[in-house]
Amino acid sequence: MNSPSDLSALQLDMNKLLGSCVMHLDQAQKDTERVRARLANLPWDVVNERGQGSLEAARTHLHGCEMELAQAKKQIELQKNGG
């Protein structure tokens, strides 16, 4: 692994950018957890015209988003580590 003194300014900027991205993704994950918790506290669902539960669909989409955020974080960590 390169020491900070071995890295160019561009590499250092890229590492800062990737670190910042991870921080934003962490915050987004916390936000999705908060939304999921709020949805879980609702004692009812909203049924659409096709008779499907809209809030259950939202929970499903939210779970997919959480999985995508986790995958994005893994990719960023790989890039940060030079992989």
N, C-alpha and C positions, 0 to 999 in steps of 0.2 A: 504494500500500500504506500502511496506517496505521502510524504510529510507535507504540511502546509507550505513549507519553504520551497518544495519541489514543484508546486502547482503554479500555473500561470494565473494572471489576473482573471482571464476569461474562465478558467476552470473554477477559481474561487467564486466568481459571480454565479456560475452555473450551480455550484454546490449551495450557495445562499438561496438561489431561486428554488432549487429542489427542496431545500429545508423549509422554505416558506410555503411551498405547495403542500408539504406534509402537514404543517401546522393548520392550514386552511381545511385540509381533508379531515383532520382530527376534529375540528370545530363542526364541520358538516356532519360527521358521524354522531357527535353529541346532539346536534340539532335533530337528526332523524330519530335518535333514541328518545328524545323528549316528545316528539310528535307521536311516535309509536306508543309511548306510555299514555299520552292523552287520549289517543284513539281507543286504547284498551280500557280506559275508564268509562267510555260511553256505554250505557246499558242497552243501547238499541242500534239499529242500522237503518240506513236510508235505502229504500228499494227503488230501483230505476224502472223505466217502462217495460223492460224485459223480465222484471221480477228478480233481478240480481242485486245483491247487497253492495252498495257503492262504497261503504266504509271498509268492508272486507276486501274489496278490490283495491282500495287505497292502501290497506295494510300489505297486501301482496306486492303492489308496486313499490312500496317503501322498503320491503325486504329485499327486492331486487336492486334498489338503489344502494342499500347498505352493502350488498355483496359487491357491486361495481366499485363503490368507494374503497372497500378493503382491497380489491384487486388493483386499483389505481395506486394505492399506497405501496403495495408490494412492488409494482413496476418502478415507482419513483425511487424506492429504497435500492432496488437493483441498479438503477442508473447512477444513483449517488455513490454506490460502492464500486462503480466501474464495470458492472456486469452487463 
